[in-house]
Amino acid sequence: MSELNAIHQPVLLDDCVSLVSGALQREHSTVVDCTLGLAGHATAFLAACPKASLIGIDRDAEALDLATRRVAQEGFAERFTPVHAAFDEFAEVLDGLGKERVQAVFMDLGLSSLQIDERERGFTYAQDAPLDMRMDTSQELTAEQILRDYDVSRLAFIFHEYGEERFSRPIAKAIVRQREEHPIASSRQLSELVDRVVPKARRPAGNPAKRVFQALRIEVNGELSKLSRTLPQIATRLSVGGRLVVESYHSLEDRTVKRFMVKGMKADVPPGLPVIPDDAQPIFRDLTHGAIQADEEEIGRNPRSASVRLRAAELTRELPERWVRIFDQESRETEPHQEHSREHRQSSGRRS
């Protein structure tokens, strides 16, 4: 298992352990790692919290298998339950295990080292590979299918919305023109196309295809809509004093997490009300006071930590019924553009 230690470097590990372990000091406490990956964070939580058990969720079957073996070799198998699922199935997973409440939930929203380093996954522009980008390889939709089937407007939307790409429409038009002659099937082909389209004088630092690859990955895996549905599920299943700890790696994820936490840190009353009723008091306490970022030393050891934003909140009281209703509704909502994507994928599947 030394190979896993070599390729997987958990980001902000000490901070994450400190935040999570603060809620896991009682007997039979439970932490859920919603993004188990190769279990770098998970094994550290179990080592630091001998009274706690851990439920590890991952949609990547290969990563789940490797993580399970790693946890066993570390001697924590009896306190570990692996689950193959997407994290937006959070409530369903707990129901299946007979768990009503948990004391801590952790999410590391970055790609795992396994996904980045496996060439055939096609997540990165750094090496030529098929454009797959699926975290769960049992699903049908791939990045190659998106580039083959989506029209100009749809491609431009996801590049702009998920990649914050300034040249989203020219890139989308170039993709549609090129696929009329031959489909774009590899990361090199896509990277070269973006390189031709984006003016050299107006490029951000780094590879000009970075934002397009990010957007495709988010669209393939439905990451933002899954995150938006998962956070309210977590809030309704935390015990009082329970903690939600999240690491994000791009602005869209961090914005989603920040808005969710901040909403619960405010009194649920109209502005200017002189007295705040007990039932309207905030439900979350800010544990990180903004976002924790990696320092220069950690970035030097692990360049992937440069973009991390770590936020944490603690549930301070039982959720009022109104909040339960709100969170239940939010956990069921699908963003309109994600619904459009689902319909498109279904119709594409029927055509094929």
C-alpha positions in Angstrom: 0.0 0.0 0.0 3.1 2.3 0.0 2.3 3.1 -3.7 -1.0 4.7 -2.6 0.8 6.8 0.0 3.2 8.0 -2.8 0.5 9.0 -5.3 -2.1 10.3 -2.8 -1.2 13.4 -0.7 -4.2 14.5 1.4 -4.6 18.3 1.3 -4.7 20.3 4.6 -4.7 17.0 6.4 -3.9 18.4 9.9 -6.6 21.1 9.6 -9.2 18.5 8.4 -8.4 16.1 11.2 -8.6 18.8 13.8 -12.0 20.0 12.5 -13.5 16.6 12.1 -12.1 15.0 15.3 -13.7 17.8 17.4 -17.1 16.1 16.9 -15.9 12.5 17.3 -14.8 12.2 21.0 -17.8 10.2 22.2 -18.2 6.5 22.0 -20.0 5.2 18.9 -19.6 8.5 17.0 -19.7 8.3 13.3 -18.1 10.3 10.5 -19.1 10.0 6.9 -16.4 10.6 4.2 -18.5 11.4 1.2 -15.5 11.4 -1.2 -13.4 8.5 0.1 -10.9 8.5 -2.8 -7.8 6.5 -1.7 -8.7 7.0 2.0 -5.9 9.4 2.9 -8.1 11.6 5.0 -10.3 8.7 6.2 -7.4 6.7 7.7 -6.2 9.9 9.5 -9.6 10.4 11.0 -9.8 6.8 12.2 -6.3 7.0 13.7 -7.1 10.3 15.5 -10.5 9.2 16.8 -10.4 5.7 18.2 -14.0 5.9 19.5 -15.4 6.6 16.1 -16.4 4.6 13.0 -16.3 5.8 9.4 -18.6 5.4 6.5 -16.7 5.8 3.2 -18.7 6.8 0.1 -17.3 6.8 -3.4 -18.8 6.5 -6.9 -15.5 5.1 -8.3 -15.5 1.4 -7.7 -11.7 1.1 -8.3 -10.9 3.7 -5.8 -13.4 2.2 -3.3 -11.6 -1.2 -3.6 -8.2 0.3 -3.1 -9.3 2.4 -0.2 -10.9 -0.6 1.5 -7.7 -2.5 1.2 -5.7 0.4 2.6 -8.0 0.8 5.6 -7.7 -2.9 6.4 -3.9 -2.7 6.2 -3.9 0.2 8.6 -5.9 -1.9 11.1 -9.2 0.0 11.0 -11.4 -2.5 9.1 -13.7 -3.1 12.0 -14.6 0.6 12.2 -15.0 1.1 8.5 -18.0 0.7 6.2 -17.4 1.2 2.4 -20.3 2.2 0.2 -20.4 2.4 -3.6 -22.6 5.4 -4.3 -22.6 9.0 -5.4 -22.5 11.5 -2.5 -25.9 12.9 -3.5 -27.3 9.5 -2.3 -26.2 10.5 1.2 -29.6 10.1 3.0 -30.3 6.9 1.1 -26.9 5.5 2.2 -27.6 6.3 5.9 -31.1 4.9 5.7 -29.7 1.6 4.2 -27.2 1.4 7.2 -29.9 2.3 9.8 -28.1 5.5 10.7 -30.4 8.3 11.7 -27.7 10.8 12.7 -24.0 11.2 12.3 -21.5 13.4 14.2 -19.3 14.6 11.3 -19.3 14.7 7.5 -16.3 15.4 5.3 -16.1 16.2 1.6 -13.0 16.6 -0.5 -14.3 17.9 -3.8 -11.1 17.6 -5.8 -10.2 14.8 -8.2 -8.5 12.0 -6.5 -4.9 11.2 -7.4 -6.0 8.0 -8.9 -8.3 9.8 -11.4 -5.7 12.3 -12.3 -2.9 9.9 -12.7 -4.6 7.1 -14.6 -4.0 8.0 -18.2 -7.1 6.3 -19.6 -9.4 8.5 -17.5 -8.8 11.5 -19.7 -9.2 14.0 -16.9 -6.2 16.1 -17.7 -4.8 17.9 -20.7 -1.2 17.1 -19.5 -1.2 13.8 -21.4 -3.0 12.4 -24.4 -5.9 10.1 -23.5 -9.4 9.2 -24.5 -11.9 11.9 -23.4 -13.7 9.9 -20.7 -13.8 11.9 -17.5 -16.3 9.7 -15.7 -15.8 9.3 -12.0 -18.2 6.4 -12.0 -17.2 4.3 -15.0 -20.5 2.5 -15.0 -22.4 5.6 -16.2 -22.9 6.1 -19.9 -22.1 9.8 -20.5 -18.5 10.7 -21.3 -16.8 13.9 -22.3 -16.3 12.5 -25.9 -20.1 12.1 -26.2 -20.7 15.7 -25.0 -18.3 17.0 -27.7 -20.0 14.8 -30.3 -23.6 15.5 -29.5 -24.1 18.9 -27.8 -25.0 21.9 -30.0 -23.1 25.2 -30.0 -25.3 26.9 -27.5 -25.1 24.0 -25.1 -21.3 23.7 -25.3 -20.9 27.4 -24.9 -23.1 27.4 -21.9 -21.2 24.7 -20.0 -17.8 26.2 -20.9 -18.9 29.6 -19.7 -21.0 28.4 -16.7 -18.7 25.7 -15.3 -15.3 26.8 -16.7 -15.8 30.6 -16.6 -14.2 30.6 -20.0 -14.3 33.9 -21.8 -14.0 32.4 -25.3 -16.7 29.8 -24.7 -18.7 30.4 -27.9 -15.7 30.5 -30.3 -14.5 27.3 -28.8 -17.9 25.7 -29.1 -18.2 26.8 -32.7 -14.8 25.4 -33.5 -15.7 22.0 -31.9 -18.9 21.7 -34.0 -17.0 22.6 -37.2 -14.2 20.1 -36.5 -16.5 17.3 -35.7 -18.2 17.5 -39.1 -14.9 16.2 -40.5 -13.9 13.9 -37.6 -14.9 13.6 -33.9 -12.8 15.0 -31.1 -11.9 11.8 -29.2 -8.7 12.6 -27.3 -7.4 15.1 -24.8 -4.6 16.2 -27.2 -7.1 16.9 -30.0 -9.2 19.1 -27.7 -6.2 20.9 -26.2 -4.9 21.7 -29.6 -8.2 23.0 -30.7 -8.5 25.3 -27.8 -4.9 26.5 -28.3 -5.9 27.5 -31.9 -9.0 29.4 -30.8 -7.9 31.3 -27.7 -5.9 34.4 -28.6 -2.4 34.2 -27.2 -2.5 37.8 -26.0 -5.6 37.2 -23.9 -4.8 33.9 -22.1 -4.6 33.4 -18.4 -1.6 31.7 -16.9 -1.2 28.0 -17.7 -2.7 25.8 -20.4 -5.5 27.6 -22.2 -7.6 24.4 -22.2 -7.7 24.1 -18.4 -11.1 25.8 -18.1 -12.7 23.7 -20.9 -11.5 20.5 -19.3 -12.9 21.6 -15.9 -16.3 22.4 -17.5 -16.5 19.1 -19.2 -15.7 17.2 -16.0 -18.3 19.0 -14.1 -20.9 18.4 -16.8 -20.0 14.7 -17.2 -20.4 14.0 -13.5 -23.1 16.5 -12.6 -20.9 17.8 -9.8 -22.5 21.1 -8.9 -26.0 19.9 -8.9 -25.0 16.9 -6.8 -23.2 19.1 -4.4 -26.3 21.4 -4.1 -28.5 18.4 -3.4 -26.1 16.8 -0.9 -25.4 19.7 1.5 -29.1 20.0 2.7 -29.2 16.2 3.1 -26.2 16.4 5.3 -27.6 19.2 7.5 -30.8 17.2 8.3 -28.7 14.2 9.4 -26.2 15.9 11.6 -26.6 15.5 15.3 -26.4 18.7 17.4 -22.7 19.6 17.7 -22.1 17.7 14.4 -19.7 19.2 11.9 -19.7 19.6 8.1 -16.1 20.0 6.7 -15.6 20.7 3.0 -12.6 21.2 0.8 -13.3 22.9 -2.6 -10.9 23.4 -5.4 -12.6 25.9 -7.8 -14.7 29.0 -7.3 -18.1 27.4 -8.3 -17.8 24.7 -5.7 -16.6 27.0 -3.0 -19.3 29.5 -3.8 -21.9 26.8 -3.4 -20.5 25.6 -0.1 -20.1 29.2 1.3 -23.6 30.2 0.4 -25.0 27.1 2.1 -23.1 27.6 5.3 -23.6 31.3 5.5 -27.3 30.9 5.1 -27.4 28.8 8.2 -25.2 31.3 10.1 -27.7 34.1 9.9 -30.8 34.7 11.9 -33.9 33.6 10.0 -35.8 36.9 10.5 -36.5 40.0 8.4 -33.7 42.7 8.7 -34.1 45.1 11.6 -36.2 42.9 13.9 -35.3 44.1 17.4 -35.6 40.7 19.1 -34.7 37.4 17.5 -37.0 34.5 18.6 -35.3 31.3 19.7 -36.7 29.4 16.7 -35.1 31.9 14.3 -31.6 31.8 15.8 -28.7 30.6 13.4 -28.3 26.9 13.0 -24.6 26.9 12.1 -21.5 28.1 13.8 -18.6 29.1 11.6 -15.5 27.0 12.6 -13.0 28.4 10.0 -14.1 32.0 9.9 -13.9 32.1 6.1 -11.8 29.6 4.2 -8.5 28.1 5.2 -6.0 27.9 2.4 -2.7 26.0 1.9 0.4 27.8 2.9 3.5 28.1 0.7 5.2 25.1 2.3 2.2 22.8 1.6 1.9 24.1 -2.0 5.6 23.3 -2.5 5.1 19.8 -1.3 1.8 19.3 -3.1 1.1 21.7 -6.0 -2.5 20.5 -6.2 -3.3 22.2 -2.9 -2.8 25.7 -4.4 -6.5 26.2 -5.1 -8.0 24.6 -2.0 -10.5 26.4 0.1 -11.5 24.6 3.4 -14.7 25.6 5.2 -16.4 24.0 8.2 -19.6 24.6 10.2 -21.1 23.1 13.3 -24.8 22.5 13.8 -25.7 24.4 17.0 -29.3 23.2 17.6 -32.0 20.9 16.5 -33.3 22.0 13.1 -36.7 23.9 13.3 -39.4 22.3 11.2 -39.2 25.1 8.7 -35.5 24.4 8.0 -36.2 20.7 7.6 -38.8 21.5 4.9 -36.4 23.9 3.1 -33.6 21.4 3.1 -35.9 18.6 2.0 -37.0 20.7 -0.9 -33.4 21.7 -1.8 -32.2 18.1 -1.7 -34.8 17.2 -4.4 -34.3 20.1 -6.7 -32.5 19.8 -10.1 -31.0 22.9 -11.7 -32.8 23.7 -15.0 -29.6 23.3 -17.1 -28.9 20.0 -15.5 -32.4 18.8 -16.3 -31.8 20.0 -19.9 -28.6 17.9 -19.9 -30.4 14.8 -18.6 -33.1 15.1 -21.3 -30.4 15.6 -24.0 -28.5 12.5 -22.7 -31.7 10.4 -22.7 -32.7 11.5 -26.2 -29.1 10.8 -27.4 -29.3 7.4 -25.9 -32.5 6.6 -27.6 -31.1 7.7 -30.9 -28.1 5.5 -30.5 
